[in-house]
């Protein structure tokens, strides 16, 4: 099951992350849970771009996670924090980075 993190208190729990992954355009703190689902949050600051660019990036990330549900490991919560240049990624580059993230999470 896929769950989206929206609660501020849950975002604050990522300050004490169990581990983290670094990608060219994202920083991803990871928390390991005993739950049987995968949860993700998205953090995109105004430094990344205007509202149109930020919302497009969020929609693309959500679409990728929903379409690749079987690939996601269970019992993990992540927060995808966008870094400079993330809004300029086209769909194939974004998919490549997120696929790379899943491989890192499975290790």
Buried (B, 14 or more C-beta within 10 A) or exposed (E): EEEEBEEEEBBEBBEEBEEBBEBEBBBBBBBEEEEEEBBBBBBBEEEBBEEEBBEEBBEBBBEBBEEBEEBBEEEBBBBBBBBEEBBEBEEEBBBBBBEBBBEBBEE
